């Protein structure tokens, strides 16, 4: 996946030796038998309507929890973009009268780790703790207060705004950041997916404490929450934890869904000057939603096109045969609405047009001729063979649980993953790509173009 789907992870506690040893041990022990047996996901609702997804496993004395809300950056008001990210971040820096230092010390004292993520669709809070009574109780107490009683301290807000603005000013000089921002703006226009997760210098400057409180009250409701849990708990214990975590959340009326994405009806190309020695090029088109019926044909097909690294066509044609790029890739980023299909490459400035031309020719040939049976066989073998690595730790399974719950994917998603990959045919790949991807209407951004004014 491209760095656009960047996870803003805040680690507040450093695991003590007991937890660190357990985590290291898990690399060889965890799920030695469970991978073969499948992941048994239990699902239910709390009394307040929150969805719970739970996998019970007692191999290690560890509990992992993720609480997800439809509170991503796509819910930002355009004039104050950045509110979603700052709200999520500041919730971990002051709650129920505890300062950020107190929260960090309480977590470090028991070897627990508090972290979080934000993307366009959702905001997430994660907790990893030992399952022993004292450690678990203290970790859950802090975690629950962070979710239920954020203070949004004024001094911390001012400090974090200054830090974010400094980061935005720095990223405005980096060609990769410039190209990502310009690409999403060109692809999505006025749609909220165009908003940068960190906001803009001007919008962040305007954000006040009241904006965070309002955003929290509107988007952090108990009913819309998705709780994922993995580890050393019984079903009864997991249910009690879920009820306690969510019981004190705001009683909101529900979050409005993200609006549908409008497909481009004509091509656009933006060339941006930059003093870097190489050009950063992005081109693409709105792709698919989570759970889309075309997901597996497009995923397997894209592995062959540009997602399989050195075994992909783009790498073979553009880098290996012609030496025109340092790197080239393609990917789909499924989201609640149509996430981007994106091709990216980096090349010398004087080779930018030649490399871009060859990328387009390679894509057009892929769409016209489809994939071969030998390519499909190799791609399936690599994807299926690598699947156990996707679920070889508590944290990886937790991420899948959260994704399955938030996007309402089937509970047997992991069990059927390899089967769905194996079912893909060459005809399905060709048909799906030609129906969903329209190169004639692609958005293209070139940062570091020598001819740009």
N, C-alpha and C positions, 0 to 999 in steps of 0.2 A: 504493500500500500504506500502511496505517496505521503510525504510529510504534511500535506494539507490537512489530513485528518489528525493533526497533532494533538496529543493528550497532555493537558496541563496538569501534571502530577505534582502534588505537594506532599512530601514525606515529612511528617512532624515528629515521628518517634523512631529511634534507632533500636532495632531488635537486640535483645540481650543474647548472651551466648546460648542459653537454652533454646530460644526460638531459632537463632541462627543455625545451630547444629541440626535442628529438626528440618529446617528448610533445605540445607545441604544434603541431608540424608534422603530427603524426598526425591531428589533427582534420580536416584537409582531404585528406590523402593516404591514410591507412590504409584498406584494404579498399575502395578505389575500384572494383576489379573483383571482389573476392572476394564481396561481398554478392550480386551477381548470380549468381555461379557456385556459391554455397552454401558451407557450412563443412564441410570434409572432416575428420572426427574419426577419429583412429586410437586403437585400444583394445587393451590387453594387460595381462597380470599380471606383477608382478615375481616373482623366485624365492621371496619370502616370502609371496606371495599378495595383495599390495596391488594395487588396480586403478589403471591409468594411462589417462588420457584426454588426447590430445595433438593440437593443431592446429599444423602447421608453416607458418610465414610469415616470409619474409625481407625484407619491405618496410622494416622498421625494425630497427635493432640493439638490440632489447629482448627480454628474456625475462621472462615472468610465470609464477609457480608458485603453486598453492594446494594445501595438504595438509589433508584433511578427516578428522575422526574422529567416530564416534558417541559424543560426549562433551559433549552439550549439557546444559542445565539440567534437562531431564526425568530425567536420571540422578542428580540430587542426592538425597542422603538428606534427608528432610523436616526432620529436626531440625538439619541443617547446610546448609540451602539457601544457595547462593552458592559452594559448593566448586568447581563446574564452571567458573564464570566466573573465580574467583580463580586456579585452577590454570592456565587458558589464559593469563591475563594475566601471571602471575608467570614463566611459562616464557620470556617475552620480556625479563624484567628480571634475569636472572642465569643463566648456563649455562657449564659447563666452566671455572669459575673466573673468567669474565668478569662484571664488574658491569654494571648497566644503562647506566652512562655509557660504559663501554668498548664495549658493543654498539652504542650510538647513534653513537659516534665512528667505529667501523669502517664502519658503513653510510654515514654522511655522507661519509667519506673517498672513497668510490667512487660516490657519488650513488645508492645503492640505497635502497629503501624496504621496511621490514618492517612488516606490519600484520596484523590478525587480526579474527575475527568470532566471535560466539557467539549461538546461539538455542536453542530448546528441544531440537532434534534433534541439532545438531552444533556442533563447535568447529573453526575453520579458522585456518590460518596462511598468510599470503601474502608473497610476495617479488617485487619488481620490480627488475631490474638490467639494466645494459647487457650485451650479449652478448660484448663484447671479453674476451680471456682473463683479464687481471688482475682486472678488475672482477667478472666472473662468478665466478671462483675464490674471491675473498675473500668475496663475498656468500653463496655457497653454503656456504662453510666456517662462517660465523656461523649461517646458517639451519639447517644440519644439527646443529650443537651445541645450538641452542635446542630442537630437537625431540628430540634423543637424550640430552642431558645437562643437564637443568634442575637448578639448585641450590636453588631455593625459599629464598632467604636469609631468615633470621628477621627481621632488621631491616626488610627491604623488605616482608615480609608484614605486620608491625605497622603500618608506614606506610600501606600500601594498605588495610588493614582500617579504619584511622581515616578515610581518605578516602572509602571506600565507605559507612561508617556515616553520615558527615556528609551524603553525597549522598542516602542513604535517608531521613534525617531531614528533609531539605529537600523531597524528592519527596512526603513524607507530608503536606505542606501544599498541594500543587498539585492542583487539581481534575482535570486530565487524567490525572495519575499515579494518583490515588485511584480514578478511574472505571475505568481500565484494569485495575488490580489487582483491584478488586472484581468486575469483569465476568468475568475469567478464573477467579477463585475460585468464583464462582457457577455458571459454565458447566461447569467441570471437576471441582468438588468435591474428592475425594481423589485424582483422577488427577494424575500428575506434571506435566501441562501447566498445572496451576494454580499451580505454583511460579514465583515471580518470578525472572527471570534474575540479578538482583543480590542475591537473598537477602533476609533480614529482619535488622533490627538485632540481635535476640537471636541468631539463627543465625550470622550473620557473626562476632559476638563470640566464639563458641565455636570457631571454626575454628583448627586448629593446623597446623604444618608437616607433621606426620605425616599429616594428612587429605589434603593436597595430594599427598604422595608416594604414598599409597594409591590416590587417584583416578587419578593418572597411570599407575601400574602396572596398574590394572584396565582403563582405557578407551583408552589410547594404544598399542594393539597394532599391529604391522606388518600383520597379516593383514587387519584391518578397515579399513585406511586407503584413502582415495581421493585420488589425486594427479592434479591437472589442470595441464597445461602449455600455454603458448601463446607462439609467437614464433620468434625467430631461432635455431632448433636443427634438427639432423637427427634422424631417428628414432633412430639409434644414440646420439647425444649425449643425447637425452631419456631413453632407457632407462638409460644409465649414471648420469645424475643421479638418476633414480627409485630405482635400486638403492642408490646411496650414501646417499640421504636416509633410506630406510626400513630399511636393514640393521641399524641399531643400536637400533631401537625395541623395546619390551618384547614378550616372547613370551607374549601373553595367550591365554586359552582362548576368547575371543569374548564379545561384549557381548550381554546379554539384550535382546530387542526391547522397545520401549515397549508397554505393555499397551493393549488396545483401549479406545476411549472409549465410555462408556455414554450413550445419548441421554436427554435429559430427558423425563420422562413427565407433567410438569405445569408450568405457568408459574410464574415467580418474579419478584418485583419488589422492589428494594432502593432506598430513598430515603435519601440521606445529606446532612445539613446541611453548608453551606459558606458563608463570607461573600462569595464571589465574586459579581459582579453578574450573572452568567449561569449557566445550568444546562448541565452536560455530561451528555449522555444516550447510553448504549450499549445496544443490544439485539441479540440474535442467537441462534444455534443452531449445534451442531457441523456442519461443512460436509463437506469432502472430503479425501481423501488425495492425495498426489502420484501422478500417473499414473492417476487415476481415469477410467473410461470416460466419465463425464459432464463432464469438465473443460472441454472446449471449449464445449458448449452452455451450461453455467453461467457460464463466463467471458464469452461474448458476450452472454448474457442480462443478466448483472450490469452490463455496460457500459451497457446501455440503462436498467436500473433505477437505479443509483446510482454506477457506476464511471466514467462518461464525463464527469464534471465538469458544465459548464453545459448539455450536451446530454442529460443524464440526466433521467428522470422525477421522481425525488425532488427534484432541484434546481428543476426547472420548477414542480412542484406546491407545494412547501413554501416555497421561497425566492422564486422569481420572481413567482408569482401571488399569494401571500399574505404574503410578507415576514416569515415566522415564525422564520426561522433565519439565523444568520450563515454557517453551512456545514452541509452534509449530504452523506453519502457512504455507499456500501456496498461490501463486498469479500469475497472468499473468500481465506483464507490456507491453501493446501494444505500439509500436513505429513506426517510418516511415518504418523501416525494422523490421525483427523479433526480438522483445524484449524478455526478458527472461521469462520462466516459472520457478519459484523458490520455493523450499521448504526449510524452515529454522527452526532450533531448537537449544535450549540451554539445556545442561544437565551436570550432574556431570561427571568428567573425566572418572571415572571407569565404567560409564554406557553408554559411548558414542557409543560403538559398538552395544550394545543391543538395544539402542534407534534407531540407524540408521537402524539396521536390521528390526525392527518393522515398521518403517516408510516405508521402501521399500515393506514390505509385505502388508501393508495397501494400498499403492498405487497400487500394482499389483492386489490385490483383487478388488479394485475400477475399474480398467481397465477391469478385467475379467468379473465381475458380473454387472457392471453398478450401477445405483442408483435405489432406490425403488420409487414407486408412492407417498408414504407418505413423504419420504424425499424431493421429488421434490415439492410437494404441500406446505410443510412448508417453503422451501427455497424461492419459488415464493412469498408467503405471506409476508415474512420478507423483501425481496428486494423491492417489490412493495409498501409495507406499509412504507418503509423508504424513498421512492423516494422524497416526498415533502421536506424532509430535505436537499436534494441535490440542490434545487433551491429556498431556502427560504431567500436569500439575494442577493443584487446587485453583490457582489464580486463573489459569487458562479456561478451566471449566466454568469458573465463576463468570468470566466475561461472556462465555456462550450462554449461560443461564440468563444473564441480564439482557443480552441481545434477543434471545428467544422470547423472553417475557415482554420486553418493551415493544418489539415489532410484531408480537402475536404470531410467531412462527409455530409450527406443530411441535408437540412435545417429543416426537420421535425424530426431530431434525438431525441430531447427531447420529442416531442409530441408522438412519436412511441415507446419510451423506454419501458414503462410498457407493451404495447402490444407485443413487441418483447420478453420480458421476459415471458409473459404468454403463448406464442406460443411454447416455448421450450418443447421437449418431452424427456422421458427417453432414447429412442432409439437414438435421436440426440446427447445427451450427451455422450453416450457410443461410438458411431461411431466417433464423433469428437475427443474425447480424444485418442482413439486407433490409429487414423490416424495421429494425430499431436504430440503425446508425446511418446517417445521411451526410457523407463527406462534402456534398455540394453546399451544405449549409453550416459547415464547421466554423467555429470561432477559433481564431489563431492570434497568439500574442508572441512577439519576438522582442526580448529585452537584450540590449547590447547589439542592436543592428547598426552597422557602420554608416548606413545611409539615412538613418532617422534624424529628424531635425529637433 
